[in-house]
Each structure stands twice: as structure tokens, then as C-alpha cells.
């Protein structure tokens, strides 16, 4: 014979019999009853259990529980309570014996009152559809997580700090030792030992002022709230309560704040005040599971188990996978059953077979008060009183629009409600006082509830930003005096446009405002945009930001024009196809290199200096291949020559030289001239190769390490606009003065360039020491 207790999910519960071998108990019939339960034929199972009990001189506790569970599964709650009470009179009901009753009542409440569909086997699943996933109710919290909420504490940002990845959190949230990574991007937060903040960061000055300006009352309340939390941690409970109360006075509609004050009241054993706060919370957020759980806990600690049970049922109905609350509901239900039979003033239940249904068992008043609101919403025409109660297998479709959750205040009449009653839930509720759950009844013929009024939702999803309070002056860079574009916040808490900050750090590694040293910040080059500020700009100052972006794009377009205004690096000779590594340390050239990267051209001109004009009239364009930055802002730039140019006009921009240029190309020849050119080309190449081969090993090693091997002879020397690469390689390694090299660079005749190189080779060969 089967014995034991089933699990919370859809398996059958088989209670152990008190006396399995007692006369009158037929094991074969019990097996038939269990098979009928598995097949869903609950009426047959109930009949078998009833007949077995009728054959006994004394009721068997386990058999009564089996019958009670089967009646509950059939939705016949009143009769099920009869059996549960009979079992309780024979021995205290343990919480683990009541999971089915709790689940059935909660499921009925979920389907009929909340209008949420569910099935017997699917009731215990998580909202995500996965079995065994337990929730604590936090995810249903109704506070709006908007743009101005900290994603760690889920409240209005208080003392906002922007971390290195660009996300912003409350200061006290970041001081928590358990916070090691950014919750948004998962980047590790490198905290210092001193204040516990990432990289010693300070308050974001702009955002802090913005919070105080836009949300003055809530910001002040948040300050009290945080102070209360700190006092609570140090066990200064009375002062903490004072701070919480001051915060609640300012923002009485904050659910999380009320929740925390209620928890503080419970820790201080002020259970009646905790119930008041929890009740306000339930009115404010009638579908927040944690609110009802908090109220249930407070009521239970206050000794009001019958009311606590109502809240636990609502919790299980709202969150079927919350195992902890299910167990609490079973515990309280067990205590209610026990309290009935421990009270000497109440009559002792009689034998189930004696007298009529109404007289053979006195229902526990507290239990009935807890279960009264759960009478059926409607009753099908022609149905009996037994199959109309909490029908699970044949439920009637519910109109969700008229079905609303309400925490009900029990009346003293109709203690036997549901005992063969045909009253609908609407008729029962009409006789009750106004509910305390925050939803008012409409006194009409159909007794439906009116839904709460819809709130206007602001653009950001939670808080309304007063348009008259926010203007572009609140988000203005103190360096360029324009609206922030790509705002970046330094560790000292000041915010600037990215380009403005970079230009300042080119000259000085200190904050432009507070003068704090930013060498470490400069070394990491962690110029990540302040994402919250950028989002505020996009949402609330969209037109101004679009205009600011237009100006920036026009500037970038102007900078990317490599004919009209080419940035000029005045330094050394550069040649096409030849690498030219540069060590950049001057602020003006830091800016120039950065702009060439930002515009996407990755090019700039290289010219030698000129005493009169500033730089020579001819130069070579360089292409940036790689940039390596040093902690102090210096950089090594790997470039290679691209093309030659002639300067048409000289200019300047932001400290560095610029020029209007035209590109140079060699004139092509044909016929006899081409034949002569090819002959000259081959001859000079052989002469160059011979010279290089004759060099000493140490000189060849130096040349090879800097410039590589002599390029191979080009079969078509006119293929490139600048001629064959080996000419430029040779010109770079030959011991010539810059002015002589510049003269050859400016030539647009390949023949003339080859003749000049041949003369230089003849000269250096004759001058070579023997």
C-alpha cells in the first residue's frame, strides 16, 4: 500500500494510514481510488474513501486526509474542509500535509480573481516557464526604473558617480564591497583602498546638480533615506526610523521606501506600525507580491494569523513558484487548524457520519474568514453545490476586465458561506465593507470593480521631467561654452566635451577646473562617454543636440579635406613608400594626429622647416598605420609615405600649420624617350645595387634595420605616379642634405630624378674611404 507525502507539484499526495491493517480498510479499493485520482475521476475516489470511512468504527486520520485532498482537487472546498477538520481533530495537521489545499485555493484566486489562466500541472512553474526556479518577488517591484534611477539600488540617483566605463551609480552603492563589476557592461571596477570608489572617483558635479534641480523633493527624500539606511546598519534604529519617516513624509508614494520602513518596524518589533505601512504599500501596489508577503509576515508576527493567511494566499496566487511563501502559508494554515481544536470554548467536531452537513462539523471561524472571499465567481446553471465550488477541471471563463484583486475585510455573517451556497462572489462581496486593498467596488447590478485610474507615463518611463526646469545651460561645457558633445566625466567629477578635454590634457595633465592631477586618467586614456548625460541630451534637448552635432560634423568635414586645408607636420624629409616613424610630444601635433584619426583620413603632410615661410613648398603625405600612446600623453606614430605634393598657400589652425596643396605626378613618356628611360632606369638600378652591396656590414645592418631591403626593380617604372619605389628608398639612405633631397622630391620627371641619383651615386662612390 502506498504511503508518504507527495511533492508540491502535480503528483498525487498519498497520506499514510493511521492503522493500515484495521478492519474495514480494503487495500484493493484504496488502490482503485488512487488510480481514479490519477485519471482525474475525483468523484469515484471520494466515494471510495467515504465508503471506507463508513466501515470504520473510528475515523482514520490518513484516510480523512486522502479524502480531503481529493475533494480539494475536485474543487469541493467546503467538503474538503470537513475532512481536514476531522483529520485535525484526530491529530495536529502538519504544514507538509497541506500543500494541496494551499495550491488549490491560490490557483482559484489566481484564475477567478486575478484573471490569470493556469492549469493544475503548470501552476507551480515559474513565470519563465522553467520548473524549479524560485523567485523572491523582487522582480515584480512596481517602481519605475527610468533614466534617472541607479541600477544597483533601483532608486533615484543620490550623489551620482560616473565610473570609468561611462555608467553612473549612487555613491553609497559603489561603496558596497560586493559591487565589483558594472551591472550594465560587466566591466571590472578597479577600486582603491581609501574610499572604496572606483579609481578614487568623486561626485559627478553636473548630474548631482541636475538631480537636485529636476527632482528637488525626491532628491531630499533620497538623502534622508540613505542616511536612514546607514543608521540602520550601525544599529541606531530610532534615529534610522526618524530619517525614514522624514523621507516618507516627502514622498509617500514610494513603494520601496514604505517597504523598508515596514521592515525596520518589524525589526524594532513595532508590528502594528509595520502592518500599517504594509497595508499602505498594498493599496499603492496591489499586484506587487513582495508587498503582500511583507504584510503577511507583519500580520503573522502580530498574531493575526487569519489575516496573514489571506495575504499568503494572494502571494502564492501572484507568484506560484515562490516556495518560501507556500511553506509559510502551510504553516499558518496548520496553526489555524490547531488553534480551533485547542480552544476549549469551541465545540469539538462530531463524527463525520452523525447529523447533517451543517450540524456535524463546526467550521473554524478564523479559517472561514480567511477562505470566505474565495467563493466561486460564478456558478454554472444547473450545477450542484458540490461541483460549483472552486472547480478546477471545469472552470468557467472569467472576464478579466471585471475581475480585480482586492484584499477583503471579512464580515461576521455567513460563516458557512460556500456550504452548499449558490451565491456568486459578487453577491458575497456586495455585503462586505469596502476593501482595504486599494480598489473600490462599483455599486452596480453586476458588482464589478472599477480599475485604478491610469497614470500618464513620462517619456523616460518613470519620472516626469519639468520642461521649464531643464535648459541647455544646465548641460554646457565650461571649456567651449557650448552644449556637451560626447560628454566625458573625469575622476574628479567634472564633465567636458571629449574633444575639449583631450586638447586640455595635451597641454597639461590637470583638470581644467579643479586642477587635480589626472596623470593616471591620461595614462589609461579611459575617455568613455558619460552615457546618462548623453541620453538626457538626446531625450530632452534633441533639437539643441542636433544643431551641436551639425556644427561638429561641419568641422570634421573641413578637417578631412586633404586639398584645401591639409595639416602639416614640420619635421623631416619623407618619401613615398618609405616608413617614417614619429615621436609626437608637442601639444599641437598631438591634436593634429588625433584629428587625422578622428576624421578617418589618417593622413597629414610632412615638410621640412623653412626660415622664411615656416615650412618648405614641397612635401610628402604620410599615412598613419599605428599609434602607441604613453602614460604622459606622448605617442609613437608609425607612418608611411603616400604621395608628393606642392604647397600653394600656407596657413595655421589651432596652433599647427596647414596648407592648400596640389599633388605631384611624374610626366609619362613614350616611344624613343621611353626606350631611353628604361635603359637609364636599369643602369642606375644596377649602380645603386652595386653601391649598397659594397657597403660595410655595420652600415648595411643599420640601413636594413631602419628601411629594409632595397626594393626590386620595377618592370614598368612609370606605373606609379611617383615612380619606382627603389628610387625613394635610395634617396632616403643616401647621405644627402635635406635641401638636395627636397629638390629631387619636387621633380616630376623620372628621367631627371634618375640622372640626379646617378650623379649622387658617382659622388659618394668617389668619396668613399679606401
N, C-alpha and C positions, 0 to 999 in steps of 0.2 A: 504493500500500500504506500502511496506517495505521501511524504511528509516534508515539512520545511516551508520557508518563506520565499516568495518569488522576488525578482528584481523590480526596479521602478518602471522598466519599460514594458513592452506589450505581453510578456509572458504571464501565464496564469499563476495566481497565488494559491498555494495549497497549504493550509494551516494544519499543524499536527493535531491529531485527535487526542482528547484527554484520556480516553480509555479505548484504544483500538479494538480490544477483544470483548468489549461489552456486548451483552446480548441485545439484539435488535439492530446492530450495525452490520450491514451487509457489504463486505469489501467489493463484491462484483458490482453492486448498484452504485457505489461511490466511484468506481472506475467509469461506469456509464455516464455519471454526472460530469466527471472531469472531461470526458470525450465530448459531451454535449456543450460544455463551456468552450472547448477549443473550436467546436464547429459553429459557435455563436447562437446555439439554441439555449438561451438562458432560462426560458420558461420551463423546459424539461428538467434542467439542472436544479432549479428552485423546487420543483415538485418532488424530485427525488430526495433532496435534502430535507424537505418538510416531512415527507413520509418517514424518513429515517429518524428524524427527531420525534415524531409522533409515537414511534415504537419504543422510545426510551422512557424509563421512569423518571430520570433526571436529565435535563438538557446537557449535551456535550458541548464544551466551550469551543473546541476546534471546529465542530460541525456548524455551530452557530456562525462562526466567523466565515466559513466557506459559503454559507448561505447568504450572509451579509454582503460579501464581495460580489457574489453572482447577482444579487438584487441591484447592487450599485452599478454593475456593468450593464444591466438591463435598463438603467435609468430610473429605477423604482426606489428613490432615495428614502422616502418615508418608511417603507417596509425594511429597507436596509438598516435604517437607524434602530428599528425594533430589534433586529438581530444583533447589531453591535452592542446595544444596551444590555440585551440578555447575556451576551458574552462578557460584558464588563461586570455584570452582577456576579458572574461565576469566577472572575479573576481579572485583575487590573489589565487594561488594554495597554500594550507596549507600543511606542511610536512606530516600530518597524512592522507592526501589524496593520497600520492604517494608510499605507501609501496609495492604495487603490481608491479609497474614499476621497483623499485629498486631490488626487489627479482627476477623478470624475467630476467633482464639484468645480475645480478650477477650469477644467475643459468646458464645462457647461457655461460657466461665467464668461469664458473667452469667446465661445461661439454665439451665445444668446445675448450677452450684454455688450461685449466689445465688438461683435460682428466680425471676428477673425476666424476664418474657417480652419478646421483641424480635424484630424482623424485619430482613432484610438492608437494606432501604431506610430503615427507621426507626431503625436503630441509632445513626446519627450525629446524631439530633435531640436537642435539649435537653429537659430534664425538663418544661419548659413546653409542649413541642410545637412550638417555633419553631426553624426551621433557622438555623444560623449563630450561635446565641447561645452564647458561650463562658463557662464557669464556672471559677472557681479553686478550687472545693471548699470554700470557707469556709461556704457556706450549709448544709452537711451537718454542721457542727460540733455535737457532741452535748451540749455544756454546756447545762444548763437555764437559759433566760433567765426568771428568775422575778421576783417583785415587788421583790426587793432587788438586782437586777442593774442596772448602768449600761448604758443602751442604746448608749453610744458604745464602751466597751471590752468590753462583754458580760461583765463580771466583777462580783464583789461591790462594792457602793459603798464607795469609800475616800475619806475626807474629803469627804462629800457636800455639795454646794452646790445650793440651790434657786434657779433663775433666775426672772426676772420673770413668765414665763408660768405658773409653778407646777410645772414639771417639775424633776427632780433628777438631777444627774450628778456624777461624780467631779471633784475639783478639777483634777487634772492633765489630765483630758480636756478641760475647758473652757479650760485654758491653751494648748491646741494652736491655733496661728494659723489652721489650716484649718477649725476649727469656728466657723462664723459664724451658723448658724441652729439652732434647736431641732429635733432629729431627730424629735420627736413631732408638733409642731404647725406647724413651719416658720417660727415667728416669729423675726425677726431679733434676734440678741443684741447689744445695744449695749455693746461692750467699752471699758474705759478703758485708757489707755496704761500706767498704773502696773503693775498686777499681771496684766493681761490677762483679768481676770474680768469678767463682765457687771455693769456698774454698780457695780464695786468690791465685789461681794458676798463674804461670808465663810462659813465653815463653818456648816451647819445644826446647831446645838448639840444639839437633841433627837434628830435622826436619827443623828448621829455617835455619841452615847451609846448609842442603840438598837442600832446595828450591833455595837459593842464588847460589848454585854451579850448579845445573842442569838447571835452568831457569833464568839465570842472567838478561837478558834483560827484560823479562816479570815480573820478581820479582821487578825490579827497577820501571817499569811502574806501577805496582800494588801499590807501595809505593806512587807515585805521585797521583794515582787515589784516594786512601784512604784519602790522605791529601786534595785533592780537595773536596771530599765529606764532610769532617769536616769543611772546609772553607765555603762550600755551606750552611751547617746547621747554621753557625753563620752569614749568610747573607753577607759574604765577597766575592761577586760574581766575581769581576775582578780577584782577586788572585786565586779563585777556577777555573776560566776559564784558567788561566795560567798553573795551575797544570794539568788540563785535557788535554790541548794541548800538554804539555810535555809528558804525557802518550801516547797520540795518535801518536806522532812522533816516539815513541819507538815500539809500537805495533799497526800499522794502521789497522790490520785485526781483531781487537777485536770488535765484533758487539755490545756487551753490553756497552763498553766504548764509542763508537760513539753514541749510543742511549742516554746515559746520557749527553754527551756534547751537543747533539741536544736539549735535554730538557732544559739544562741550557741556551742555546742560546735563546730559546723561553721565558724563564722566564726573560731574560735580554732584550727581545723584539728585538733580532737580528734575525729576521725571515728569511732573505736571507741566513745567515750562517746556520741557523737551517735546511733550505731546502737542502743546500749543504751536510751537514752531513747525513741527512736522505736519500738523493739520493745515497751517497756512501754506506750507510747501505743497501739500496735496491739492489744495484749492488752486494754487498758482500753476502747478504742472500735474494735472490729473492722470496723465499717462506715463509719468516717469516712475519706473519700477523702484528705483532706489528711494524715492520719496515715501512710497507705501511701505517699503521694508523698514525704513527709519521709524515711521510712525508705529508699525507693528512692534518693533523692538522696544520703543519707548512705552507703549501700552502694556506690553508683557512685563517689563521691569516695574511698571506702576501697579501690577497685579490685576490689570483689566484684560484678562485672557480672552473673554468672549469678543471684545472689540478687536483685540490683536489678531484673533483668528480671521476676522473679516479681511484685514489688511494682508495677511499672509496669503489668503486665497487669491486676492487681487494680484499679488506679486507673482504667484505661480501662473495665474491666467495670462499676465502680461509677458512673463518670461519663463516659459515651460522648462527650459534647460537649466534653471538656477537650482542646483541640487541642495545647496545650503538652506535656501528658503523652504524648499519642500520638507526637509528634515525638521525645520523649526515648526512648520505647520502641523506636522505629525506629532511633534512633542506637545504643542499647545492643545491639540485636539485630544491627545491622550490624557492630559491633565484635566481637561473639561469633563471627559467621561468619568475620570476618577473622582473629581470633586462632587459629582452628583451622588455617587454612592457612598461617599464619606460623610455627607451632610445628613445628620440624623433627623432634621426637620422634614426631609423629603421622603415620601413613601417609597418603600422597597418594591421594585418591579416584581410582578407576579409571574407565574409560569406562563409561557407564551400561549398555551392552549386554553387558558382559563379566561372566560368572558370575551367580550367583543374587542375589536381593534382599539377603540378609543379608551377602554377601561382596563385592558390587561397590561398596559405599559404607560407609565407616566413619563413623558418626554422631558429631558433635562432642559429647563428654561434657558440657561445660558447658551446651550448648544443650538436650541431652536432659534434664538435671537440671531446667532451667527449665520444660520443657514436660511432664515426666512427670506432674505432678499433674492435667494437663488431659486425661487419657484419658477415654473416654466413661463416663457414669454408669451406663448400662445398655446392653445390646445386644439388639436385637430377635431373636427366634427365627427362624432360617432366613436371617439376613442374612449377607453375606460380610464378610470382614475389611476390605475396602476401603470399603464404604458404611456400616460401623458406626462409623467414627471421625469425631467432630465433625460429624455430619450436621446440616446447617442446613435443607435443604429438606424433610427428612422426620424432624424431631426427635421424640423420644419425650416425652410429657408427664412433667413432673417433679413429684414430691410435695414441695412447698415445706417441709412440716413436718419432713422428714428431710434436707433439703438445707441445709447450713450452710457459711458461708465459713470457711476455715482456711488459714493461711499454713503451708505444708508444708516440712518439712525433708527434703531428698532422700536417698534411700538409694543405695548404690553398686551394688546388683544391678539386674538387668532394665534395662540401658541401652538395650536395644532395645524397651522397652515400647511397645505400640501398633503394632509392626511385625508386622502380621498377627495381633496378640494378640486374644483374646476375653475377657480379664479385664475385669471391671467395675471402676469407680472404687473401689467399696467394698472389693473384694479387693485392689486395689493399696494402698489406704490402710491396710489392716489390718496390712500388713507393715512399715509405716513407724513411726518413733519418734513420740512424742506431739508434736503440732504446737505451734508457738510462738505461734499466733495467738490464744490465749486460750480456745478452745472445745475441750473434751475429747471424745475418742471414747468411745462406748459399745461395750464388747466384747460384742457380741451377734451373732446369726446374720445380721441384716440390716445390721450395721455402720453404723448411722445415728449421727448426732451428737446429743448432748443439748444443748438450748438453754441459754443462760445463765439463771441464776435471775432472776425478775422482781423489780424493786425496788419497794418501796412508795412511791408518789408523794405527797408532801405536798400540802396544799390549794393552796399558792401555786405549784406546778408545778416547783419545783426544790429549795429548801432547807426542811428541817424546822424549824419554829419551836417550841422547847420551851415548852409551855404554862405550866410552872411559873415560867418566867423573865419572861413578859410579863404585866404587870398594868396597870390603868387609871392608876396613879400615874405610869407612865412617859410617859403622854400627857395631862398635865394642864396647863391654862392657869394661869400664875402670877399672873394678874390676878383671875379669877373663882374660882380654885381648884376648877374643875370640869373634866370631860373636854372635850378640844378639840371645839368645834363650828365647822365651816368654818375649819380652821386656816390661818393665813396667816403666812408667814415674811418677816421684814424683811431688808433688805440686810445688816444686821449679824449675821444668823444666828439671831435669836431668834424663837420661834413663839408666837402668841397666837390666841385666837378672833377672828374677823373683827370682830364687834361690840365686843369688849373693846378691840381695838387702835384702832378708829375713835373710840371715846369718849375714849381717852387722847390721841389726836392732836388731838381737838377743843380740848383744854386746853393741850397742849404738843407742839411738833414734834420731840420727842426720844424715843428708845427708852425704854420704862418700866423696862428692866433695866440696860442699859449706858450710858444717857443719850447715846448717839451721835445727832447731829443727823440727822433724817430728812426735812428740808425738801424735798429733791429727790424722795424717795419719795412724800411727801404731795402734791407738785405733780402728779406723773403719775397719782396715785391708782391705782397698779397693784396693787390688793389682790386678786391672784389666789390661789386656794386652793392649798395645798401638796398636790398630787394624791397623792403617795406616802403621805403621812401619813393622808390621808383614806381611802385604800384599805386601809391597815393597820387603821384603826379599824373599817371595815366588815367585814373578813375575820376579825379575831381578837378584837375587842371589840364584836361586833354587838349583844349584849343591852344593854351599858352605853351604846352609842351610841344605840340605840332609845329608852332612857329619857331620855337627854340631849336627843334630838330632840323627845320628847314635852313636856318642860319648855319648850323653846324655842317650840314651836307653841302651847302654852297662853299663853305670854307674848304672842305675836303676836296671838292671838285676843282677848286682853284689850285690847291696844293698838288693835285695829281696831274696837272697839265705840264707835261715834260717838254714843252716847247716855249711856252710863254714865261714861265717862272720856275726854272729848274734850280733846286738847292745845290749850292756849290761848296764842296769841302776843299778848302785851300790848304794843301799839304805837300804832296809829292807828285812825281810823274806816274801816270797809269797808262796801260796799253791794252788794246783789245785782246781778249782770250787769255790774258795773263792775270793770275791771282794777285790780290792786293790786300793783305791783312792790315787792319787798322786798330789802333788803341785809342778809344774815344774817352776823353775825360773832361773836355770843356763843356759847360752847360749848354752853349749854343748848338754844339754838334750833337749832344745827347738829344736835344729837341728835334734837330734835323733828322737824325737817324730814326727816331721814334715815329715821326710824321711819315717818313718814307715807308715804314712798315704799316702804319695805320691806313694810309691811302691805298695800299695794295700794290703800288708801283714797285716798291723795294729797289728803287734806283735813285741815284744822285750823281752829280758831276764832280770830277776831280780835276783841279787845276793847280799849277804851281803859283807861288806868290809873284806879284809884280809891284815894284815900288810906287809906280805912278797910278796904276789903275786898281790896285788891290789884288788882282789875280790876272793870269795870262789870258790871251784872246783865244787860245785853243786848249782843249782838254779831252778827257775820256769819260764816258758814262760808266758807272760801276753798278753791278747787280749784287744785292745782299743775298748771301747764301745761308748765313747763320749769324746769330748774335748771342754772346755769352755775357751775362751781367755779373758784376762783382758786388759784394755787400755795400760798398761805399758809393755805388751808382755808376762807377766806371764800367766800360764794356769793351770786349774784343769783338770786332765785326769782321767776318770773313766775306770778302767781296771778290768779284772777278770782272775784268774789263769787258765791256759790251760793244760800244761804238764810239767813234770820234765825233767831236762837234766843234763848231766855231761860235764864239760869243758875239752876239750882235749888240747887246746892251748889258750894262752892269746894274745890279740893284741889291737891295737888302730886305730882309723880313725877320722880325723878331730876333735880331742880333746876328743872324748868319747871312752869308752872301747868296744872292740869287742871280740868274742871268736868263736873258732871252737868247735862244740858240738856234742854229741850224745844223743838221747832221751832215757829215762829210762822207763822200763815197769816191772811190777811185774811178777815174775815167777808163773805159774799156777801149781796147784797140783790136784791129782786125788785119787780115792779110799779111803783108810782109812785116808790118810792125809787130804783129802777134808772134810771127816766127822768130824775129829778133828778141822779143820779150822772153819767150820760152828758153831760148838759148842763154840769154843773160841770167834768167832765173836759175837754171840748172847749174850754171857756172858759179854763181855766188853761193848757192847752197853747198856745193862741194867745198868751196873755200871756207865757209863757216864751219862745216863739219870737221874739216882738217884742223882749223884753229882750235876748236873745242877739244879735239882728241889730243892735241899736243900740250894741253894744259897740265900742270902738276896735279897729282891725285888729290891733294888737300883742297885746291881751288875747285876742282871738278866736284868734289863732295859737297862743298858749300853751295855751289850753284844748283846741284841736283836737289839738295835739301830744301832750297827756297823756291826754285822754279820748275823742278822736274827735268825730264829729259828733253833734248832738242826734238821738237815736233817733226814728223816725217814730211818729206817733200810732197807738196800738193800737185796732183796731175793737172789740175786746172787752176792756175794761180789767180785767175780773175773771178773765181766762183764767189768769193766773199767780197762785200763792199769795201772791206778794209784790207783786202789782200791776204796772202798766206800767213798762217799763224806763226811759222818759224821765224819770219822777219821780226815780229814783235817780241818773240822770246829772245832773239839775239840782241835786239835793241835794248831790252831790259837788263841783260847781263854784261853788255859791253861797257867798258869804263869811259863813259861819256858824261859831260856836264849836262845839266838839265836843259839849258838853252839849246844845245845841239840836238838833244833828243826831241825837244819841242818842235824844232824846225822840221825834222823828219816826220814827226807825228802829223804835222799840218799838211804834208804833201798829199795831193790827190792823184799823183802819177806814180804807178807802181814801178815803172822804169826808173824814174828819178830816185825813188826810195832805194831801189836795188843798187844803183850806182853809188849813192851816198854810203850805203852799208859796205860796199866793196872797198871804198876809199878808207873807211874806218878800219876794216879788217887788215888792209895793207899797212896802215899806220901802226896798229897795235902789234902786228907781227914783226915789224921792223924794230919797234921799241922794246920788244921782249928781251929781258936779260939772257945772255947765253950761259 
